[in-house]
């Protein structure tokens, strides 16, 4: 069985994550399957629009923490650490991708959603940017990418969950639909894109991506330092506690005085 299935509808490719018993978590086989699918989409001159969706209750639950614990190291981010790089995740894909979010989109799964150009979600979908729970720095950049107001971006960075309705209200989701209408709506959006002059579609997607908010270099430098500011073992402890369904026993800092020596932003 393929854990990432593809289906061709004329100039449209549907990419479906298909490991529902793991909520389509980003295991090695899922990441590799996505890379294969999106390289096929990128290189096939007859394909113009992709739809990314999932099977079952989850769109994508993010990092496969069971796999991380089994191999004794943190799983790669989506699109990274594979022999076959994923052009969807690394920004090399010059064709539009529509997200058809069928359920839970957590952590790395949320990152898949924010890489899409247009988004349609079922009303039951739940979203969470989980970095604050698993790393030493919360998802500070995701609300910025989405142009969210500061308090909502802060809520997102701290790992609170969002309903599809709420993200639709703040403009993160284009359409909110019933389950049985998900793929028909996504296909309608794809067909609309195909009705445009080809150069208009390509140029407009490129322009919109260039105009999207980006994080400046000095903030990225600070983020790198903050990712290391604390006891690195807490990262694995969060995953062990999740797998064992218990409260985590975090240490915070190896040297307690580091709590008061936070790296500073360079102007």
Phi, psi and omega in degrees: 000136177276133179276349172227114183258148176235147179219132184257128174237088183064245180266008183251133172249127172263124177251118184241123172285128191227065171222065191298332180293343175247018182053033177057034179300155188280068173286172180301318182291326177292314181299317180292321179295321176295318179299317178298314184296314184283336171291321175299315179298316181296319190270346181274113184291346179272351181257134186236332183224139176244150173239125179253126180214182180226164178259139175087210185281345185242136166288303174193125183275008179086208182308136173278090187291333175298317178293320179301317180290324181294320182269351175078018177209164183286138179293151177294153173295158181301131178088356182242156175078013179253150175296325180255102186293148182266111183292338176295317184274332184267005174085009182269358183273122182257019178243149183288146177235129177257129176271125174249092192272109188265354183182214184304130174232097191238141174055242178300332175292324174297321179297326175297318180298314185289347174279343181283158182271326178224150188221129172236133186227149172285154184296335182277353184297144178237137184238144175205132170265104197269005188303323181298334181275338190242344184235195180254007176212130179289174184285068186299332190269343191287319174295328177295314178302324185272003180060035181277149174302152188305314181297323179287321176298323178292318177301317179295317182297330183270010171083018174288152178271150179236140171280161176298323180300316182293317180290332173294319181295326181268004173091011180279334180247137180281315183223144179241123190223167171287158184306315185289351181257000188299302187289327178295321177293318179297319179293323176299318178296318179297317180296324176298316179300321181289341179282348181278156171304134184308316181294326178296316180297312182295312183293321182291318176300316179299315182296315181296322178293322178294327181278348182297145180303143178227157180267129183287162188300322182292328176288323177296322177297317178296320180299318178302318181290321181290329177298337180254003186270084181152180181284111183300335181295337179299334180295315178286327178299322179297324181285322177296316180297321178298313181294325182269001177055052179223170176285132181290152177249083184279149179258332178085281180224142175295314173257113183305333181291340178296338177306329185256010181239053182293133175304147185252155179285133174272128181279000000 
